[in-house]
Amino acid sequence: MEQKLSRQEASDAVSDAGWRFLLGALRTSVPVSSLAEAAKIASRAVEACGDDADQHLVADIRPNRVVLTLQSLDHAAVTTRDIDLAHRISVVVREAGSQTGPDIGGDAPRSVQILEIGIDALDIAAIRPFWKAVLGYAPEAGADGPEDPLVDPVGQGAAIWFQQMDHPRPQRNRVHLDISVPHDEALRRLDAALSAGGQLLSEVRAPAFWVLSDPEGNEACITTWQARDKPTP
């Protein structure tokens, strides 16, 4: 039986194979030279997953790379089955003469990442139905409470999550971006943002997240999986 893994367990199990744990999923990138080659790599990944492909694997095919994501749709989390599939995929990709990697450094335009949009609200249950309707979004598996996040059912748009406010804040923005990056990419991304004119507003919760703003005060967070798991009693 597949078992859900902690963030630390998931990260440790696949980092050496070129995958990174991001927001409850495993993600990697495979460089290619054409769309035809990308399709072949994706096909090999599907074959490696066998009957589990439809419930675990998502492939984003581009002319210069294939981005592969693994997550158990039944659990909306990484499980032991996803770990096994990640290693199987890495093997078949190597056999094809390429490799799985997180695109950290080198010539890649950026590392693998996942984007979320955070919305501050006084009454999350009151605004959530609006965002669900206007975006055509849906709840994650097993998480359809009145304050739970929303996701794009076809996996193209950024996830939406809601942050509880305790009092109105009309003087600042109430929608911000969360950029979830590999744990070993975060400091590089932070330095780049600060060098580009950004301001560091808070690092109290780092390395879980750093709060930054642009020169006009619009906020964004660089986030990682680290420092989020509760210690085992």
MARBA-3410 file (N, C-alpha, C, O; in Angstrom, 1 decimal):
233
0.8,-1.2,0.0,0.0,0.0,0.0,0.9,1.3,0.0,1.9,1.3,0.7 ~ 0.5,2.3,-0.8,1.2,3.5,-0.8,1.0,4.3,0.5,-0.2,4.3,1.0 ~ 2.0,5.0,1.0,1.9,5.7,2.2,2.3,7.2,1.9,3.3,7.4,1.2 ~ 1.6,8.1,2.5,2.0,9.5,2.4,3.3,9.8,3.1,3.5,9.2,4.2 ~ 4.1,10.6,2.6,5.4,10.9,3.1,5.5,12.3,3.7,4.8,13.2,3.2
6.4,12.6,4.7,6.6,13.9,5.1,7.4,14.7,4.1,7.9,14.1,3.1 ~ 7.5,16.0,4.2,8.3,16.8,3.3,9.7,16.3,3.3,10.3,16.2,2.2 ~ 10.3,16.1,4.4,11.7,15.7,4.5,11.9,14.4,3.9,12.9,14.2,3.1 ~ 11.0,13.4,4.2,11.1,12.1,3.6,11.1,12.1,2.1,11.9,11.5,1.4 ~ 10.1,12.9,1.5,10.0,13.0,0.1,11.2,13.6,-0.6,11.7,13.2,-1.6
11.7,14.7,0.0,12.8,15.4,-0.5,14.1,14.5,-0.5,14.8,14.4,-1.5 ~ 14.3,13.9,0.6,15.5,13.1,0.7,15.5,11.9,-0.3,16.5,11.5,-0.7 ~ 14.3,11.4,-0.6,14.2,10.2,-1.4,14.5,10.4,-2.8,14.8,9.5,-3.6 ~ 14.3,11.7,-3.3,14.5,11.9,-4.8,15.5,12.9,-5.2,15.8,13.1,-6.4 ~ 16.0,13.7,-4.3,16.9,14.8,-4.6,18.1,14.3,-5.5,18.5,15.0,-6.4
18.7,13.2,-5.1,19.9,12.7,-5.9,19.5,12.2,-7.3,20.4,12.1,-8.1 ~ 18.2,12.0,-7.5,17.8,11.6,-8.8,17.4,12.8,-9.7,16.9,12.6,-10.8 ~ 17.5,14.0,-9.2,17.2,15.2,-10.0,15.8,15.7,-9.9,15.4,16.6,-10.6 ~ 15.1,15.2,-8.9,13.7,15.7,-8.6,13.8,16.6,-7.4,14.7,16.5,-6.6 ~ 12.8,17.5,-7.3,12.6,18.3,-6.1,11.2,18.3,-5.6,10.2,18.2,-6.4
11.1,18.3,-4.3,9.8,18.3,-3.7,9.2,19.8,-3.6,9.9,20.6,-3.1 ~ 8.0,20.0,-4.1,7.4,21.3,-4.2,5.9,21.2,-3.9,5.2,20.6,-4.6 ~ 5.5,21.8,-2.8,4.1,21.9,-2.5,3.3,20.6,-2.7,2.3,20.6,-3.4 ~ 3.8,19.6,-2.1,3.0,18.3,-2.1,3.2,17.5,-3.4,2.4,16.7,-3.7 ~ 4.2,17.9,-4.2,4.4,17.2,-5.5,5.9,17.0,-5.7,6.7,17.7,-5.1
6.3,16.1,-6.6,7.7,16.0,-7.1,7.7,16.5,-8.5,6.9,16.3,-9.3 ~ 8.8,17.3,-8.8,8.9,17.9,-10.1,10.4,17.8,-10.6,11.3,18.0,-9.8 ~ 10.5,17.6,-11.9,11.8,17.6,-12.5,11.7,18.1,-14.0,10.6,18.2,-14.5 ~ 12.8,18.4,-14.6,12.8,18.9,-15.9,13.8,18.0,-16.8,14.9,17.7,-16.3 ~ 13.5,17.8,-18.0,14.4,17.1,-18.9,14.6,17.9,-20.1,13.7,18.2,-20.9
15.9,18.3,-20.4,16.1,19.1,-21.6,16.0,18.3,-22.9,16.4,17.2,-22.9 ~ 15.4,18.9,-23.9,15.3,18.2,-25.2,15.6,19.3,-26.3,15.7,20.4,-26.0 ~ 15.7,18.8,-27.5,16.1,19.6,-28.7,14.9,19.9,-29.6,15.1,20.6,-30.6 ~ 13.8,19.2,-29.4,12.6,19.4,-30.3,11.4,18.9,-29.6,11.4,18.2,-28.6 ~ 10.2,19.3,-30.2,9.0,18.8,-29.6,8.8,17.3,-29.8,8.2,16.6,-29.0
9.3,16.8,-30.9,9.3,15.4,-31.2,10.0,14.6,-30.1,9.5,13.6,-29.6 ~ 11.2,15.1,-29.8,12.0,14.4,-28.7,11.3,14.5,-27.4,11.3,13.6,-26.6 ~ 10.6,15.7,-27.1,9.9,15.9,-25.9,8.8,14.8,-25.8,8.5,14.3,-24.7 ~ 8.1,14.6,-26.9,7.0,13.6,-26.9,7.5,12.2,-26.6,6.8,11.4,-25.9 ~ 8.7,11.9,-27.1,9.3,10.6,-26.9,9.6,10.4,-25.4,9.4,9.4,-24.8
10.2,11.5,-24.8,10.6,11.4,-23.4,9.3,11.2,-22.5,9.3,10.4,-21.6 ~ 8.3,12.0,-22.9,7.0,11.9,-22.1,6.4,10.5,-22.2,5.9,9.9,-21.3 ~ 6.5,9.9,-23.4,6.0,8.6,-23.7,6.8,7.6,-22.9,6.2,6.6,-22.3 ~ 8.1,7.7,-22.8,8.9,6.8,-21.9,8.5,6.9,-20.5,8.4,5.9,-19.7 ~ 8.2,8.2,-20.0,7.8,8.3,-18.6,6.5,7.7,-18.3,6.3,7.0,-17.3
5.6,7.8,-19.3,4.3,7.1,-19.1,4.4,5.6,-19.1,3.8,5.0,-18.2 ~ 5.2,5.1,-20.0,5.5,3.6,-20.0,6.1,3.2,-18.7,5.8,2.1,-18.1 ~ 7.0,4.0,-18.1,7.7,3.6,-16.8,6.7,3.6,-15.7,6.8,2.8,-14.8 ~ 5.7,4.4,-15.8,4.6,4.4,-14.7,3.6,3.4,-14.9,2.9,3.0,-13.9 ~ 3.4,2.9,-16.1,2.5,1.8,-16.3,1.0,2.2,-16.0,0.6,3.3,-16.3
0.3,1.4,-15.3,-1.1,1.6,-15.0,-1.2,2.8,-14.0,-2.3,3.3,-13.8 ~ -0.1,3.2,-13.3,-0.2,4.3,-12.4,-0.1,5.7,-13.0,-0.3,6.7,-12.3 ~ 0.2,5.7,-14.3,0.4,7.0,-14.9,-0.7,8.0,-14.8,-0.5,9.2,-14.4 ~ -1.9,7.6,-15.0,-3.1,8.5,-15.0,-3.3,9.1,-13.6,-3.9,10.2,-13.5 ~ -3.0,8.4,-12.6,-3.3,8.9,-11.2,-2.1,9.5,-10.6,-2.2,10.0,-9.4
-1.0,9.6,-11.2,0.2,10.1,-10.6,1.0,11.1,-11.4,1.6,12.0,-10.9 ~ 1.1,10.9,-12.7,2.0,11.6,-13.6,1.3,12.7,-14.4,0.3,12.5,-15.0 ~ 2.0,13.9,-14.5,1.6,15.0,-15.4,2.8,15.4,-16.2,3.9,15.6,-15.6 ~ 2.7,15.5,-17.5,3.8,15.9,-18.3,3.5,17.2,-19.1,2.5,17.3,-19.7 ~ 4.4,18.2,-19.0,4.3,19.4,-19.7,5.3,19.4,-20.8,6.5,19.5,-20.5
4.9,19.3,-22.0,5.8,19.1,-23.2,6.1,20.4,-23.9,5.1,21.1,-24.3 ~ 7.3,20.8,-24.0,7.7,22.0,-24.7,8.9,21.6,-25.7,9.5,20.6,-25.5 ~ 9.1,22.5,-26.7,10.2,22.2,-27.7,11.6,22.1,-27.0,12.5,21.5,-27.6 ~ 11.8,22.7,-25.9,13.1,22.7,-25.3,13.2,21.9,-24.0,14.3,21.7,-23.4 ~ 12.1,21.5,-23.4,12.2,20.7,-22.2,10.8,20.0,-21.9,9.8,20.4,-22.5
10.9,19.0,-21.1,9.7,18.3,-20.6,9.7,18.5,-19.1,10.7,18.1,-18.4 ~ 8.7,19.0,-18.5,8.6,19.1,-17.1,7.6,18.0,-16.6,6.5,18.0,-17.0 ~ 8.1,17.2,-15.7,7.4,16.1,-15.2,7.0,16.3,-13.7,7.8,16.7,-12.9 ~ 5.8,16.0,-13.4,5.3,16.2,-12.0,4.6,14.9,-11.5,3.9,14.2,-12.3 ~ 5.0,14.5,-10.3,4.4,13.3,-9.7,3.7,13.6,-8.4,4.2,14.3,-7.6
2.4,13.2,-8.3,1.7,13.3,-7.1,0.5,12.3,-7.1,0.0,12.1,-8.2 ~ 0.2,11.8,-6.0,-0.9,10.9,-5.9,-2.2,11.7,-5.9,-2.5,12.4,-5.0 ~ -3.0,11.6,-7.0,-4.2,12.4,-7.0,-5.3,12.0,-6.0,-6.0,12.8,-5.5 ~ -5.2,10.7,-5.5,-6.1,10.3,-4.5,-5.9,10.9,-3.2,-6.8,11.1,-2.4 ~ -4.6,11.3,-2.9,-4.2,11.8,-1.6,-3.8,13.3,-1.7,-3.6,14.0,-0.7
-3.7,13.8,-2.9,-3.1,15.2,-3.1,-1.8,15.4,-2.4,-1.6,16.4,-1.7 ~ -1.0,14.4,-2.5,0.3,14.4,-1.7,1.3,13.4,-2.4,0.9,12.7,-3.2 ~ 2.5,13.5,-1.9,3.5,12.5,-2.4,3.5,11.3,-1.5,3.4,11.3,-0.3 ~ 3.5,10.1,-2.2,3.4,8.9,-1.5,4.7,8.0,-1.9,5.5,8.4,-2.7 ~ 4.8,6.9,-1.2,5.9,6.0,-1.5,5.8,5.5,-3.0,6.8,5.2,-3.6
4.6,5.5,-3.6,4.5,5.1,-5.0,5.1,6.1,-5.9,5.7,5.8,-6.9 ~ 4.9,7.4,-5.5,5.5,8.5,-6.3,7.0,8.4,-6.3,7.6,8.7,-7.3 ~ 7.6,8.0,-5.2,9.0,7.9,-5.1,9.5,6.8,-6.0,10.5,7.0,-6.8 ~ 8.8,5.7,-6.0,9.2,4.6,-6.9,9.1,5.0,-8.4,10.0,4.7,-9.2 ~ 8.0,5.7,-8.7,7.8,6.1,-10.1,8.9,7.1,-10.5,9.4,7.1,-11.7
9.3,8.0,-9.6,10.3,9.0,-9.9,11.6,8.3,-10.3,12.3,8.7,-11.3 ~ 12.0,7.3,-9.6,13.2,6.6,-9.9,13.1,5.8,-11.1,14.1,5.7,-11.9 ~ 12.0,5.3,-11.4,11.8,4.5,-12.7,11.9,5.5,-13.8,12.6,5.1,-14.8 ~ 11.3,6.6,-13.7,11.4,7.6,-14.8,12.8,8.1,-15.1,13.2,8.2,-16.2 ~ 13.5,8.4,-14.0,14.9,8.8,-14.1,15.8,7.8,-14.8,16.6,8.1,-15.6
15.5,6.5,-14.6,16.2,5.4,-15.3,16.0,5.4,-16.8,16.9,5.4,-17.5 ~ 14.7,5.5,-17.2,14.4,5.5,-18.6,14.8,6.7,-19.3,15.2,6.7,-20.5 ~ 14.8,7.8,-18.6,15.3,9.1,-19.2,16.9,9.0,-19.5,17.3,9.4,-20.5 ~ 17.6,8.4,-18.5,19.0,8.2,-18.7,19.3,7.2,-19.9,20.2,7.4,-20.6 ~ 18.5,6.2,-20.0,18.6,5.3,-21.1,18.4,5.9,-22.4,18.9,5.5,-23.4
17.6,7.0,-22.4,17.4,7.7,-23.7,18.4,8.8,-23.9,18.4,9.5,-24.9 ~ 19.5,8.8,-23.1,20.6,9.7,-23.3,20.4,11.1,-22.7,21.2,12.0,-23.1 ~ 19.4,11.3,-21.8,19.2,12.6,-21.2,19.2,12.4,-19.7,19.6,11.3,-19.2 ~ 18.7,13.4,-18.9,18.7,13.2,-17.5,17.6,14.1,-16.9,17.2,15.1,-17.5 ~ 17.2,13.7,-15.7,16.2,14.5,-15.0,16.9,15.4,-14.1,18.0,15.0,-13.5
16.5,16.7,-13.9,17.2,17.7,-13.1,16.2,18.8,-12.7,15.2,19.0,-13.4 ~ 16.6,19.6,-11.7,15.8,20.7,-11.2,16.0,22.0,-11.9,15.4,23.0,-11.6 ~ 16.9,22.0,-12.9,17.2,23.3,-13.7,17.8,24.4,-12.8,17.5,25.5,-13.0 ~ 18.5,24.0,-11.8,19.1,25.0,-10.9,20.5,25.4,-11.5,21.4,24.5,-11.7 ~ 20.7,26.7,-11.7,21.9,27.2,-12.3,22.0,26.7,-13.7,21.0,26.4,-14.4
23.2,26.8,-14.3,23.4,26.4,-15.7,22.8,27.4,-16.6,22.6,28.6,-16.4 ~ 22.3,26.8,-17.8,21.7,27.6,-18.8,20.2,27.6,-18.8,19.6,28.3,-19.6 ~ 19.6,26.9,-17.8,18.2,26.9,-17.7,17.6,28.3,-17.4,18.2,29.1,-16.7 ~ 16.5,28.7,-18.0,15.9,30.0,-17.7,15.5,30.2,-16.2,15.6,31.3,-15.7 ~ 15.1,29.1,-15.6,14.9,29.2,-14.1,14.7,27.7,-13.6,14.7,26.8,-14.4
14.7,27.6,-12.3,14.5,26.2,-11.7,13.1,25.8,-11.9,12.2,26.6,-12.2 ~ 12.8,24.5,-11.6,11.5,24.1,-11.5,10.8,24.8,-10.3,11.5,25.1,-9.4 ~ 9.6,25.1,-10.4,8.9,25.8,-9.4,7.4,25.6,-9.5,6.9,25.1,-10.5 ~ 6.6,26.0,-8.5,5.2,26.0,-8.5,4.7,27.4,-8.0,5.2,27.8,-7.0 ~ 3.7,28.0,-8.7,3.2,29.3,-8.3,1.9,29.2,-7.6,1.0,28.5,-8.0
1.8,29.9,-6.4,0.5,30.0,-5.7,0.1,31.5,-5.6,1.0,32.3,-5.7 ~ -1.2,31.8,-5.5,-1.7,33.1,-5.2,-2.3,33.1,-3.9,-3.3,32.3,-3.7 ~ -1.9,33.9,-3.0,-2.5,34.0,-1.7,-3.4,35.2,-1.6,-3.0,36.3,-2.0 ~ -4.6,35.0,-1.0,-5.6,36.1,-0.9,-5.9,36.3,0.6,-6.4,35.4,1.2 ~ -5.7,37.5,1.1,-6.0,37.8,2.5,-7.5,38.1,2.6,-8.1,38.7,1.7
-8.1,37.6,3.6,-9.6,37.7,3.7,-10.0,37.8,5.2,-9.4,37.1,6.0 ~ -11.0,38.6,5.5,-11.6,38.6,6.8,-12.6,37.4,7.0,-12.7,36.8,8.0 ~ -13.3,37.1,5.9,-14.3,36.0,5.9,-14.0,35.1,4.7,-14.5,35.3,3.6 ~ -13.1,34.1,4.9,-12.6,33.2,3.8,-13.8,32.5,3.2,-13.9,32.3,2.0 ~ -14.7,32.0,4.0,-15.8,31.2,3.5,-16.7,32.0,2.6,-17.4,31.5,1.7
-16.8,33.3,2.8,-17.6,34.2,2.0,-17.0,34.5,0.6,-17.8,34.6,-0.4 ~ -15.7,34.6,0.5,-15.1,34.9,-0.7,-14.6,33.7,-1.6,-14.5,33.8,-2.8 ~ -14.4,32.6,-0.9,-14.0,31.4,-1.6,-14.9,31.0,-2.8,-14.4,30.7,-3.9 ~ -16.2,31.0,-2.6,-17.1,30.6,-3.7,-16.9,31.5,-5.0,-17.0,31.0,-6.1 ~ -16.7,32.8,-4.7,-16.5,33.7,-5.9,-15.3,33.3,-6.7,-15.3,33.2,-7.9
-14.1,33.1,-6.0,-12.9,32.7,-6.7,-13.0,31.3,-7.4,-12.4,31.1,-8.4 ~ -13.7,30.4,-6.8,-14.0,29.1,-7.4,-14.7,29.3,-8.7,-14.4,28.6,-9.7 ~ -15.8,30.1,-8.6,-16.6,30.3,-9.8,-15.9,31.1,-10.9,-16.0,30.7,-12.1 ~ -15.3,32.2,-10.6,-14.7,33.1,-11.6,-13.5,32.5,-12.3,-13.3,32.8,-13.5 ~ -12.8,31.6,-11.6,-11.6,31.0,-12.2,-12.0,29.6,-12.8,-11.1,29.0,-13.5
-13.1,29.0,-12.5,-13.5,27.7,-12.9,-12.6,26.7,-12.2,-12.3,25.6,-12.7 ~ -12.3,27.0,-10.9,-11.4,26.1,-10.1,-12.2,25.0,-9.4,-13.4,25.0,-9.4 ~ -11.4,24.2,-8.7,-12.0,23.1,-8.0,-11.2,22.8,-6.7,-10.0,23.3,-6.6 ~ -11.7,22.1,-5.7,-10.9,21.7,-4.5,-10.0,20.6,-4.8,-10.1,19.9,-5.8 ~ -8.9,20.6,-4.0,-8.0,19.4,-4.1,-8.7,18.2,-3.5,-9.7,18.3,-2.8
-8.2,17.0,-3.9,-8.8,15.8,-3.4,-8.8,15.8,-1.8,-7.7,16.0,-1.2 ~ -9.9,15.5,-1.2,-10.1,15.4,0.2,-10.0,16.8,0.9,-9.8,16.8,2.2 ~ -10.1,17.9,0.2,-10.0,19.2,0.9,-11.0,20.2,0.3,-10.6,21.1,-0.5 ~ -12.2,20.0,0.7,-13.3,20.9,0.1,-14.0,21.6,1.3,-15.2,21.8,1.2 ~ -13.3,22.0,2.3,-13.8,22.8,3.4,-14.0,24.2,2.9,-13.5,24.6,1.9
-14.8,25.0,3.7,-15.1,26.4,3.3,-13.9,27.3,3.3,-14.0,28.4,2.8 ~ -12.8,26.9,3.9,-11.6,27.7,3.9,-10.4,27.0,3.2,-9.3,27.5,3.3 ~ -10.6,25.9,2.5,-9.5,25.2,1.9,-9.1,25.8,0.6,-9.8,26.6,-0.1 ~ -7.9,25.5,0.1,-7.4,26.1,-1.2,-8.2,25.6,-2.4,-8.9,24.7,-2.3 ~ -7.9,26.3,-3.5,-8.5,25.9,-4.8,-7.4,25.7,-5.8,-6.4,26.3,-5.7
-7.7,24.7,-6.7,-6.7,24.4,-7.7,-7.4,24.4,-9.1,-8.6,24.2,-9.2 ~ -6.5,24.6,-10.1,-7.0,24.5,-11.5,-7.2,23.0,-11.8,-6.2,22.2,-11.7 ~ -8.4,22.6,-12.2,-8.6,21.1,-12.4,-7.9,20.6,-13.6,-7.7,19.3,-13.7 ~ -7.4,21.4,-14.5,-6.5,20.9,-15.6,-5.1,21.2,-15.4,-4.2,20.9,-16.2 ~ -4.7,21.7,-14.2,-3.3,21.8,-13.8,-2.5,22.9,-14.5,-1.3,22.8,-14.6
-3.1,23.9,-15.1,-2.4,24.9,-15.8,-2.2,26.2,-15.0,-1.2,26.9,-15.1 ~ -3.2,26.6,-14.2,-3.1,27.9,-13.5,-2.6,27.7,-12.1,-2.5,26.6,-11.5 ~ -2.2,28.8,-11.5,-1.7,28.8,-10.1,-2.7,28.4,-9.1,-3.9,28.8,-9.3 ~ -2.3,27.7,-8.1,-3.3,27.4,-7.0,-3.6,28.7,-6.2,-2.8,29.6,-6.2 ~ -4.8,28.7,-5.6,-5.2,29.8,-4.8,-5.4,29.3,-3.3,-6.0,28.3,-3.1
-4.8,30.1,-2.4,-5.0,29.8,-1.0,-5.4,31.1,-0.3,-5.1,32.2,-0.8 ~ -6.0,30.9,0.9,-6.6,32.1,1.6,-6.0,32.2,3.0,-5.8,31.3,3.7 ~ -5.5,33.5,3.2,-4.9,33.8,4.5,-5.8,34.6,5.4,-6.3,35.6,5.0 ~ -6.0,34.1,6.6,-7.0,34.8,7.5,-6.4,36.1,8.0,-5.3,36.2,8.5 ~ -7.2,37.2,7.9,-6.9,38.4,8.4,-7.6,38.6,9.7,-8.7,38.1,9.9
-7.1,39.4,10.7,-7.8,39.6,11.9,-8.4,41.0,12.0,-9.2,41.4,12.9 ~ -8.0,41.9,11.0,-8.6,43.2,10.9,-8.3,43.7,9.5,-7.4,43.3,8.8 ~ -9.2,44.7,9.0,-9.0,45.2,7.6,-7.6,45.8,7.4,-7.1,46.4,8.3 ~ -7.1,45.7,6.2,-5.8,46.3,5.9,-5.9,47.0,4.5,-5.3,46.6,3.6 ~ -6.7,48.1,4.4,-6.9,48.8,3.2,-5.6,49.5,2.7,-5.6,49.9,1.5
-4.6,49.7,3.5,-3.4,50.4,3.2,-2.4,49.6,2.4,-1.4,50.1,2.0 ~ -2.6,48.3,2.2,-1.7,47.4,1.6,-2.4,46.4,0.7,-3.6,46.2,0.8 ~ -1.6,45.8,-0.3,-2.2,44.8,-1.1,-2.7,43.6,-0.4,-2.1,43.3,0.7 ~ -3.7,43.0,-0.8,-4.2,41.8,-0.1,-4.2,40.5,-1.0,-4.7,39.5,-0.7 ~ -3.5,40.6,-2.2,-3.3,39.5,-3.0,-1.8,39.5,-3.3,-1.2,40.5,-3.7
-1.1,38.3,-3.0,0.3,38.2,-3.2,0.6,36.9,-3.9,-0.1,35.9,-3.8 ~ 1.8,36.8,-4.5,2.3,35.6,-5.1,3.2,34.8,-4.2,4.0,35.4,-3.5 ~ 3.1,33.5,-4.1,4.0,32.6,-3.5,4.7,31.8,-4.5,4.1,31.1,-5.3 ~ 6.0,31.9,-4.6,6.8,31.2,-5.6,7.5,30.1,-4.8,8.5,30.3,-4.1 ~ 7.1,28.9,-5.0,7.7,27.7,-4.3,8.8,27.2,-5.2,8.6,26.7,-6.3
10.0,27.2,-4.6,11.2,26.8,-5.4,11.9,25.7,-4.7,11.6,25.5,-3.5 ~ 12.8,25.0,-5.3,13.6,24.0,-4.7,14.4,24.6,-3.5,14.8,25.8,-3.5 ~ 14.5,23.8,-2.4,15.2,24.4,-1.2,16.6,24.8,-1.5,17.1,25.7,-0.8 ~ 17.2,24.2,-2.5,18.6,24.6,-2.8,18.7,25.7,-3.9,19.7,26.1,-4.4 ~ 17.5,26.3,-4.2,17.4,27.4,-5.2,17.0,28.7,-4.4,17.2,29.8,-5.0
16.5,28.6,-3.2,15.8,29.7,-2.6,16.7,30.9,-2.4,16.3,32.0,-2.7 ~ 17.9,30.7,-1.8,18.8,31.8,-1.6,19.3,32.5,-2.8,19.5,33.7,-2.9 ~ 19.5,31.8,-3.9,19.8,32.4,-5.2,18.7,33.2,-5.7,18.9,34.3,-6.2 ~ 17.5,32.8,-5.6,16.3,33.5,-6.0,16.1,34.8,-5.2,15.8,35.9,-5.7 ~ 16.4,34.6,-3.9,16.2,35.8,-2.9,17.3,36.9,-3.3,16.9,38.0,-3.4
18.5,36.5,-3.5,19.5,37.4,-3.9,19.2,38.1,-5.2,19.4,39.4,-5.3 ~ 18.7,37.4,-6.1,18.3,38.0,-7.4,17.2,39.0,-7.3,17.3,40.1,-7.9 ~ 16.2,38.7,-6.4,15.1,39.6,-6.2,15.6,40.9,-5.5,15.1,42.0,-5.9 ~ 16.4,40.8,-4.5,17.0,41.9,-3.8,17.8,42.8,-4.7,17.8,44.0,-4.7 ~ 18.6,42.1,-5.6,19.5,42.9,-6.5,18.7,43.6,-7.5,19.1,44.6,-8.1
17.5,43.1,-7.8,16.6,43.8,-8.8,15.7,44.9,-8.2,14.8,45.3,-8.8 ~ 16.0,45.3,-7.0,15.3,46.4,-6.3,14.3,46.0,-5.3,13.6,46.8,-4.7 ~ 14.2,44.7,-5.0,13.3,44.2,-4.0,13.7,44.6,-2.6,14.9,44.9,-2.3 ~ 12.8,44.5,-1.7,13.0,44.7,-0.2,12.7,43.5,0.5,11.6,42.8,0.3 ~ 13.5,43.1,1.5,13.2,42.0,2.4,12.4,42.5,3.6,12.9,43.3,4.4
11.1,42.1,3.6,10.2,42.5,4.7,10.3,41.6,5.9,10.2,42.1,7.1 ~ 10.5,40.4,5.7,10.6,39.4,6.9,11.3,38.2,6.5,11.0,37.6,5.4 ~ 12.1,37.7,7.4,12.7,36.3,7.2,12.5,35.5,8.5,13.2,34.6,8.8 ~ 11.5,35.9,9.3,11.2,35.2,10.6,10.9,33.8,10.4,11.3,32.9,11.2 ~ 10.2,33.4,9.3,9.8,32.1,9.0,10.7,31.3,8.0,10.4,30.2,7.6
11.8,32.0,7.7,12.8,31.3,6.8,13.4,30.1,7.4,13.6,30.1,8.7 ~ 13.6,29.0,6.7,13.5,28.8,5.2,12.2,28.4,4.7,12.0,28.1,3.5 ~ 11.1,28.4,5.6,9.8,28.1,5.0,9.4,29.2,4.0,8.9,28.8,2.9 ~ 9.6,30.4,4.4,9.3,31.5,3.4,10.0,32.8,3.8,10.2,33.1,5.0 ~ 10.3,33.6,2.8,10.8,35.0,3.0,9.8,35.9,2.4,9.2,35.6,1.3
9.4,37.0,3.1,8.5,37.9,2.5,9.2,39.1,1.9,10.0,39.8,2.6 ~ 9.0,39.4,0.6,9.6,40.5,-0.1,8.6,41.4,-0.6,7.4,41.1,-0.7 ~ 9.1,42.6,-1.1,8.2,43.5,-1.8,9.0,44.1,-3.0,10.2,44.2,-2.9 ~ 8.2,44.6,-4.0,8.9,45.4,-5.0,9.1,46.8,-4.5,8.6,47.1,-3.4 ~ 9.7,47.7,-5.3,9.9,49.1,-4.8,8.7,49.9,-4.4,8.7,50.9,-3.7
7.5,49.4,-4.8,6.2,50.1,-4.5,5.4,49.4,-3.4,4.3,49.8,-3.1 ~ 6.0,48.4,-2.8,5.4,47.7,-1.7,4.5,46.5,-2.0,3.9,45.9,-1.1 ~ 4.4,46.1,-3.3,3.6,44.9,-3.7,4.4,43.7,-3.2,5.6,43.5,-3.5 ~ 3.7,42.8,-2.5,4.4,41.7,-1.9,4.5,40.4,-2.6,3.6,40.1,-3.4 ~ 5.5,39.6,-2.4,5.6,38.2,-2.9,6.5,37.4,-1.9,7.3,38.0,-1.1
6.2,36.1,-1.8,7.0,35.3,-0.9,7.8,34.2,-1.7,7.2,33.6,-2.6 ~ 9.0,34.0,-1.4,9.8,32.9,-1.9,9.6,31.8,-0.8,10.0,32.0,0.4 ~ 9.2,30.6,-1.2,8.9,29.6,-0.2,9.6,28.3,-0.6,9.9,28.0,-1.7 ~ 9.8,27.5,0.5,10.3,26.1,0.3,9.5,25.2,1.2,8.7,25.6,2.0 ~ 9.8,23.9,1.1,9.2,22.9,1.9,9.8,22.9,3.3,9.2,22.3,4.2
10.9,23.4,3.5,11.7,23.3,4.8,11.0,24.0,5.9,10.3,25.0,5.7 ~ 11.2,23.5,7.1,10.7,24.0,8.4,9.2,24.1,8.4,8.6,25.0,9.0 ~ 8.6,23.1,7.8,7.1,23.1,7.8,6.6,21.8,8.5,5.5,21.9,9.1 ~ 7.3,20.7,8.4,6.9,19.5,9.1,6.9,19.7,10.6,7.9,20.2,11.2 ~ 5.9,19.3,11.3,5.9,19.3,12.8,6.8,18.2,13.3,6.8,17.1,12.7
7.6,18.4,14.3,8.5,17.4,14.8,7.7,16.2,15.4,6.6,16.4,15.9 ~ 8.2,15.0,15.2,7.6,13.8,15.7,7.7,13.7,17.2,8.8,13.9,17.7 ~ 6.6,13.5,17.9,6.7,13.5,19.4,7.6,12.3,19.8,7.8,12.1,21.0
END
